[in-house]
Amino acid sequence: MGVRAGVVVCVTSFLLGSLFTHWIADSLTLWKSPVTDEHLWTAATYYSILAKGPPEALYFLAAVIITGTITILWSFGDGEAGNLMFDGGSIFLFGTTVAMYLYSVLPSVLAKFNSLPAHQLKDPVPRSLRAATLELASSNLICSVALTGVLALQAGRFWAESSDADDEEFEPTETDSGTRSRAKTPEPRIEKVQERIQSTTS
């Protein structure tokens, strides 16, 4: 149980860290006001570098995602109440992130940023490229929030399991209650000694 949760946390943290590297470009389009053509060209150039990267990077990323997916589904298959709640929510958020990247982010990066037109930083950005750059930034933000939710659910699961373990540890057992009841009842030898002392004094 602990190993599987650790794998899910490690995979999610890795993917979240990978998304945070896009902050170099996304901060120029999400949190800068106004968004200038220079900001858009800089962000588009960043994604163009990613689009021309080695395919081995995508294979490694796919292997990490598959590992996390299998681990969450494996833990969810135990059928325990905690798994159904926490792992069920984790599967939904993790699956949302994977689906968004497969059907929106990666196709957009490979199709629209593989080759950029010749330009200067002050040149106007084409409308389609502007929309794609802003959409990428929004998608990365949504995926980051979803993966943060996975970490929060796994932390909640760990806290719930720790609380249950503490309750079971301090719950009195039948043997403990039996020894306590026997300790409370006086032994017959003590009663006989008390009777002898009372007879001698009288």
JOVEN-V829578 format. One record per backbone hydrogen bond with DSSP energy under -0.5 kcal/mol. CO is the residue of the C=O (numbers start at 1). NH is the residue of the N-H. E is the energy in kcal/mol with one decimal. If there is no record, write none. Layout:
co & nh & e
CO & NH & E
CO & NH & E
//
This chain:
co & nh & e
1 & 5 & -2.0
2 & 6 & -2.1
3 & 7 & -2.2
4 & 8 & -2.2
5 & 9 & -2.3
6 & 10 & -2.5
7 & 11 & -2.7
8 & 12 & -2.5
9 & 13 & -2.6
10 & 14 & -2.3
11 & 15 & -2.4
12 & 16 & -2.5
13 & 17 & -2.5
14 & 18 & -2.1
15 & 19 & -2.0
16 & 20 & -1.9
17 & 21 & -1.0
19 & 22 & -1.2
20 & 23 & -1.6
21 & 24 & -1.2
22 & 25 & -1.2
22 & 26 & -3.1
23 & 27 & -2.0
25 & 28 & -1.0
25 & 29 & -0.7
26 & 29 & -0.7
26 & 30 & -2.7
27 & 31 & -0.8
34 & 36 & -0.8
36 & 40 & -1.9
37 & 41 & -2.7
38 & 42 & -2.1
39 & 43 & -2.3
40 & 44 & -2.7
41 & 45 & -2.4
42 & 46 & -1.8
43 & 47 & -2.1
44 & 48 & -1.8
45 & 49 & -1.8
46 & 50 & -1.7
47 & 51 & -2.2
48 & 52 & -1.3
50 & 53 & -1.5
54 & 57 & -1.2
54 & 58 & -0.6
55 & 59 & -1.9
56 & 60 & -2.4
57 & 61 & -2.2
58 & 62 & -2.5
59 & 63 & -2.1
60 & 64 & -2.1
61 & 65 & -2.2
62 & 66 & -2.5
63 & 67 & -2.2
64 & 68 & -2.2
65 & 69 & -2.5
66 & 70 & -2.6
67 & 71 & -2.1
68 & 72 & -2.2
69 & 73 & -2.4
70 & 74 & -2.3
71 & 75 & -2.3
72 & 76 & -2.5
73 & 77 & -1.6
75 & 78 & -1.2
76 & 79 & -1.3
80 & 84 & -2.4
81 & 85 & -1.7
82 & 86 & -2.6
82 & 87 & -0.5
83 & 87 & -1.2
83 & 88 & -1.0
85 & 89 & -1.7
86 & 90 & -2.0
87 & 91 & -2.7
88 & 92 & -1.9
89 & 93 & -2.3
90 & 94 & -3.0
91 & 95 & -2.8
92 & 96 & -2.1
93 & 97 & -2.0
94 & 98 & -2.3
95 & 99 & -2.7
96 & 100 & -2.2
97 & 101 & -2.0
98 & 102 & -2.5
99 & 103 & -2.5
100 & 104 & -1.6
100 & 105 & -2.0
101 & 106 & -2.5
104 & 108 & -1.5
105 & 109 & -2.6
106 & 110 & -2.6
107 & 111 & -1.9
108 & 112 & -2.5
109 & 113 & -1.4
120 & 123 & -1.6
126 & 130 & -2.5
127 & 131 & -2.5
128 & 132 & -2.2
129 & 133 & -2.2
130 & 134 & -2.3
131 & 135 & -2.3
132 & 136 & -2.1
133 & 137 & -1.8
134 & 138 & -1.9
135 & 139 & -2.5
136 & 140 & -2.5
137 & 141 & -1.8
138 & 142 & -2.2
139 & 143 & -2.5
140 & 144 & -2.0
141 & 145 & -2.2
142 & 146 & -2.3
143 & 147 & -2.5
144 & 148 & -2.0
145 & 149 & -1.8
146 & 150 & -1.5
147 & 151 & -1.9
148 & 152 & -2.1
149 & 153 & -2.4
150 & 154 & -2.3
151 & 155 & -2.2
152 & 156 & -2.3
153 & 157 & -2.3
154 & 158 & -2.2
155 & 159 & -2.2
156 & 160 & -2.3
157 & 161 & -2.5
158 & 162 & -2.1
159 & 163 & -2.2
160 & 164 & -2.1
161 & 165 & -2.0
162 & 166 & -2.0
163 & 167 & -2.1
164 & 168 & -2.1
165 & 169 & -1.7
166 & 170 & -1.7
167 & 171 & -0.6
173 & 177 & -2.0
174 & 178 & -2.2
175 & 179 & -2.2
176 & 180 & -2.0
177 & 181 & -2.0
178 & 182 & -2.1
179 & 183 & -2.0
180 & 184 & -1.4
181 & 185 & -1.3
187 & 191 & -1.2
188 & 192 & -2.1
189 & 193 & -2.1
190 & 194 & -2.0
191 & 195 & -1.9
192 & 196 & -2.1
193 & 197 & -2.1
194 & 198 & -1.9
195 & 199 & -2.1
196 & 200 & -2.2
197 & 201 & -1.9
198 & 202 & -1.6
//
